[in-house]
């Protein structure tokens, strides 16, 4: 049943390559998607300074970065007040990651815009903050622009398969983790590559610029964990672009989060995951470092989202067809706070 529904959902995409062209153009224009909320002053910037305890741990003292967020709270500070006065929350998302944040051209309700697991979470945040899931403006941003978009005030937060890391905690604040994944290798079914191992010697590997995948590749090649002959020079703005490069024969393998790789494999049955995940990573909602009140509120929302079944319902709808109902990713990670 899942396979038949998947084929139906992909029918009419005009090929992943065509989809990628649309996605690249869309990202190039950094499309801002209006919804039915009051416009306020039209700005997409965040509000004023947050509460005094908003700063997160610095990377040099950081251990277990997924446990460094602030405890949940329903209290409001300057950041939330500014969002409420504006009348909408501005969220940076992806629009070409299948089942995470993407446009389905076959949808009967295309006016709704984006859909996927991350989009469901973003709408839940808008619902809890402003009483309406449509009081939200999505801004499509490439992988390497997630942190700049937050720091410059283009968005209030980023909900875009963003891994919590110590180095990123120096620049932005994160919520508690909302998803567990890890890096994996994607390659053609017929490829001799068997995983993140010596079979990558001499192979051209694609990753997204600004991603933890590229950081791992660079560090592992330097340390010798990855063969020195592996070519990691191909980086792209968005994950889907790597799949297109793979289809065109311009690279031999892709390294990305296993959750994203599984969705890419669902788009193209000629490629598959190779080997097990070789890292453990947690996605979090990223916000400005001084937005402590917003971080605490988002953590409160995530706690409710986990406990009331909202997270599980979204996982079952979007991700269970590619990741399975019994995978380690099928349960939300338990939060710990600093």
C-alpha positions in Angstrom: 0.0 0.0 0.0 2.8 2.4 0.9 4.7 1.6 -2.3 1.6 2.2 -4.4 0.9 5.5 -2.7 4.5 6.5 -3.1 4.5 5.8 -6.8 1.3 7.9 -7.1 2.8 10.8 -5.2 5.9 10.8 -7.4 4.0 10.5 -10.6 4.0 13.8 -12.5 7.2 15.1 -10.9 8.7 15.1 -14.3 11.7 13.4 -13.0 13.8 14.3 -10.0 16.1 16.3 -12.3 13.2 18.6 -13.4 12.2 18.9 -9.8 15.7 20.0 -8.8 15.7 22.7 -11.5 12.5 24.1 -10.0 13.9 23.9 -6.5 17.2 25.6 -7.4 15.3 28.5 -9.0 13.0 28.8 -6.0 15.9 28.8 -3.6 17.7 31.4 -5.8 14.8 33.7 -5.3 14.6 32.8 -1.6 10.9 32.7 -1.9 8.9 34.2 1.0 5.6 32.4 1.3 2.8 34.6 2.6 -0.1 33.1 4.5 -3.4 34.5 5.8 -2.0 36.2 8.8 -1.9 40.0 9.5 1.1 41.5 7.9 2.1 43.9 10.6 4.9 46.1 9.3 6.0 43.6 6.7 9.3 42.9 8.4 10.7 39.4 8.7 13.2 40.4 11.4 13.1 39.1 15.0 12.2 41.2 17.9 14.3 42.9 20.5 16.6 41.3 23.0 15.4 38.2 24.9 15.6 37.3 28.5 18.8 37.6 30.3 19.5 33.9 30.5 19.2 33.4 26.8 22.9 32.6 26.1 23.9 29.0 25.5 27.1 27.2 26.3 30.1 28.0 24.2 31.7 25.3 22.1 34.9 25.2 24.0 33.0 24.0 27.1 30.4 22.1 25.2 29.7 18.4 25.7 26.6 16.6 24.4 25.4 19.7 22.5 21.8 18.3 22.3 21.6 18.7 26.1 22.6 22.3 26.2 19.2 24.0 25.7 17.2 26.0 28.2 14.5 24.4 30.3 10.9 24.8 29.1 8.8 27.7 30.2 5.6 29.5 29.2 7.0 32.9 30.3 7.2 35.6 27.7 10.0 38.1 27.0 10.8 40.7 24.4 11.2 38.2 21.5 7.8 36.6 21.9 6.2 40.0 22.5 7.7 41.2 19.2 6.4 38.2 17.4 2.9 38.7 18.8 2.9 42.3 18.0 3.9 41.5 14.4 1.2 38.9 14.1 3.2 36.0 12.6 6.3 34.0 13.1 9.0 33.9 10.4 10.5 30.4 9.9 13.4 29.3 7.6 12.6 26.0 6.0 13.6 23.7 3.1 11.3 23.3 0.1 13.0 20.5 -1.7 13.5 17.8 0.9 11.0 15.1 0.2 8.7 14.4 3.2 10.5 17.0 5.3 9.8 20.3 3.7 8.7 20.2 0.1 6.1 21.2 -2.5 4.0 18.4 -3.9 2.9 19.4 -7.4 0.3 16.6 -7.3 -1.4 18.0 -4.2 -5.0 19.0 -4.5 -4.4 21.9 -2.1 -1.3 23.5 -3.6 -2.4 26.9 -2.2 -1.4 25.5 1.2 2.2 25.6 0.1 4.8 23.5 1.8 4.3 20.2 3.6 6.3 17.6 5.5 7.6 16.7 9.0 9.4 19.9 9.6 6.5 22.0 8.2 4.1 20.2 10.7 6.4 21.2 13.5 6.7 24.8 12.4 2.9 25.1 12.1 2.5 23.6 15.6 4.8 26.3 16.9 2.7 29.0 15.2 -0.4 27.5 16.6 0.9 27.6 20.2 2.5 31.0 20.0 -0.2 32.8 18.1 -3.3 30.6 18.2 -3.3 29.9 14.5 -1.1 27.5 12.5 -1.4 29.8 9.5 0.1 32.8 11.3 3.5 31.9 9.8 5.7 33.0 7.0 8.0 30.5 5.5 11.3 31.5 4.0 13.1 28.9 1.8 16.8 29.0 2.6 19.7 26.8 1.4 21.7 24.7 3.9 24.6 27.1 4.2 22.4 30.1 4.8 20.6 28.8 7.9 22.8 30.5 10.5 23.1 33.8 8.6 19.3 33.9 8.2 18.9 33.7 12.0 21.8 36.0 12.9 20.7 38.7 10.4 17.1 38.6 11.6 15.6 37.4 8.3 13.8 34.7 10.3 12.8 34.1 13.9 13.8 30.5 13.7 14.9 27.7 11.4 13.1 24.3 11.3 15.1 22.6 8.6 16.8 19.3 9.5 19.4 21.3 11.3 21.8 19.3 13.5 22.7 20.6 16.9 26.5 21.0 17.2 28.9 22.6 19.6 30.3 25.0 16.9 26.8 26.1 15.9 26.0 26.8 19.6 28.5 29.6 19.4 26.4 31.4 16.8 22.8 30.4 17.5 20.6 28.9 20.2 18.9 25.6 19.8 15.8 24.0 21.2 15.9 20.5 22.8 16.3 17.9 20.1 13.2 16.8 18.1 14.7 14.1 15.9 17.5 11.5 16.0 19.4 10.6 12.9 23.0 10.1 11.6 25.2 10.3 8.5 24.9 7.6 5.8 26.1 7.0 2.3 23.8 7.0 -0.7 25.0 5.5 -4.0 23.7 3.7 -7.1 22.4 0.2 -6.5 25.1 -1.2 -8.7 27.9 0.7 -7.0 30.7 -1.2 -5.4 30.5 1.2 -2.5 29.4 -0.7 0.6 29.3 2.1 3.2 31.4 4.7 4.9 34.6 2.7 4.5 37.5 1.9 2.2 35.2 1.4 -0.7 35.0 5.2 -1.0 38.7 5.3 -2.0 39.0 7.2 -5.3 35.3 8.0 -5.3 33.7 11.5 -5.8 31.5 12.3 -2.9 28.9 15.1 -2.8 27.6 16.9 0.3 25.8 20.1 1.1 27.9 23.2 1.8 27.6 24.2 5.5 26.4 20.7 6.5 27.7 18.4 9.2 28.2 15.8 6.4 30.9 18.0 4.8 32.5 18.7 8.2 32.7 15.0 9.0 34.1 14.2 5.5 36.8 16.9 5.9 37.8 15.8 9.4 37.8 12.1 8.6 39.9 12.5 5.5 42.4 14.5 7.5 42.5 11.9 10.3 42.7 9.0 8.0 39.3 7.5 8.8 38.3 8.3 5.2 40.7 7.3 2.4 42.9 10.2 1.3 42.0 9.5 -2.3 38.3 10.2 -1.7 37.3 13.4 -3.5 35.1 15.6 -1.3 35.3 18.8 -3.4 31.8 18.7 -4.7 29.5 20.7 -2.4 26.0 22.1 -3.3 23.6 24.5 -1.8 20.9 21.9 -1.1 20.8 18.2 -0.4 18.7 17.4 -3.4 21.3 18.8 -5.7 23.6 16.0 -4.7 21.0 13.4 -5.9 20.9 15.1 -9.2 24.7 15.1 -9.5 24.6 11.4 -8.7 22.0 10.8 -11.4 24.1 12.7 -13.9 27.2 10.6 -13.0 29.1 13.6 -11.8 29.7 12.0 -8.4 29.8 8.5 -7.2 28.2 8.8 -3.8 26.4 11.2 -1.5 26.9 11.6 2.2 24.0 13.2 4.1 21.7 12.5 7.1 20.2 9.0 6.9 16.7 10.5 7.2 17.2 12.7 4.2 19.0 9.9 2.3 16.1 7.6 2.8 13.8 10.2 1.3 16.1 10.6 -1.7 16.2 6.9 -2.2 12.4 6.9 -2.3 12.5 9.5 -5.1 14.8 7.4 -7.2 14.7 3.6 -7.0 18.1 3.3 -8.7 19.9 4.5 -5.6 20.1 3.1 -2.1 21.6 3.5 1.3 24.9 1.8 1.7 25.9 0.6 5.2 24.7 1.8 8.6 24.8 5.4 9.9 28.2 6.3 11.2 27.3 9.3 13.4 24.6 10.2 15.9 23.0 13.5 15.3 20.0 15.4 16.7 17.9 18.0 14.9 16.8 21.1 16.8 15.0 24.3 16.2 17.5 27.1 15.8 17.0 30.6 17.1 18.9 33.8 18.0 21.3 33.4 21.0 19.6 36.2 22.9 16.1 34.9 22.3 15.9 32.9 25.6 12.2 33.4 26.1 11.5 32.0 22.6 13.9 29.0 23.2 12.1 28.2 26.4 8.7 28.5 24.8 9.6 26.3 21.9 10.9 23.7 24.4 7.5 23.8 26.1 5.8 23.3 22.8 8.0 20.4 21.9 7.3 18.7 25.2 3.5 19.0 24.5 4.0 17.9 20.9 5.8 14.7 22.1 3.3 13.9 24.9 0.0 14.5 23.1 0.8 12.3 20.1 1.4 15.2 17.6 5.0 14.2 16.9 4.1 10.5 16.4 1.2 11.3 14.1 3.5 13.5 11.9 6.2 10.8 11.9 3.7 8.1 10.8 2.4 10.3 8.1 5.6 11.6 6.5 8.6 9.4 7.6 7.4 5.9 8.4 7.1 5.0 4.6 10.9 5.6 4.2 12.3 5.1 7.7 9.9 2.5 9.1 7.7 2.4 12.1 10.2 0.5 14.3 13.4 2.4 13.5 15.3 4.2 16.2 14.2 7.4 14.6 10.5 6.5 15.1 10.6 7.8 18.7 11.3 11.4 19.7 14.6 11.8 21.6 14.2 12.4 25.3 15.2 16.0 26.2 17.8 17.0 28.7 18.5 20.6 29.6 21.4 22.5 31.0 
